Amino acid sequence: MADPAPRHAPSKALGLFFRSPARDRWLFLRSLILLPCCRLGLRVLGYRRLTALLGRWSRPAQDGAQAGPSAELVSAHRRAVERGARYLPGHYTCLHRSLLLWWTLRRAGLDCQLRIGVRREDGELAAHAWIEHQGRAVNDQPTVAEEFAPFEAPLT
């Protein structure tokens, strides 16, 4: 039976980490620390109290966010959260990842919305969370709002 991943994968990941810009390394390390906090916060506080707390700990979004610099910043934060979820033990849901991304983008002063939507799958109700910036999904497929019926009031 073949190994599921090449043996040199950890060294490649470590090399990629050290070749990354300092900002990306910091965002990744911060994600490694804060993703478990988001998971624990949801379990202990619940969704409403955790989002209220995170909202108080973030600065208000800037009016008229610039398209150029904000697009790169959004992408850097998204990559850091996704990589953090990939390298941490345990399972991090779309809600865990989206909560952290929403909070870190707001802390960076960017206007973004945490969206939650639902759909029926095989007779069951399925829910999904994603982040929108300037009206577009940033941590999911562009058609996610068509696949899941989003709740009317996004968390901004």
Secondary structure as UniProt FT lines:
FT   TURN            7..8
FT   HELIX           9..19
FT   HELIX           22..45
FT   HELIX           47..56
FT   TURN            63..64
FT   HELIX           67..87
FT   HELIX           94..107
FT   TURN            108..109
FT   STRAND          113..121
FT   TURN            122..123
FT   STRAND          124..133
FT   TURN            134..135
FT   STRAND          136..137
FT   TURN            142..143
FT   HELIX           144..147
FT   STRAND          149..150
//
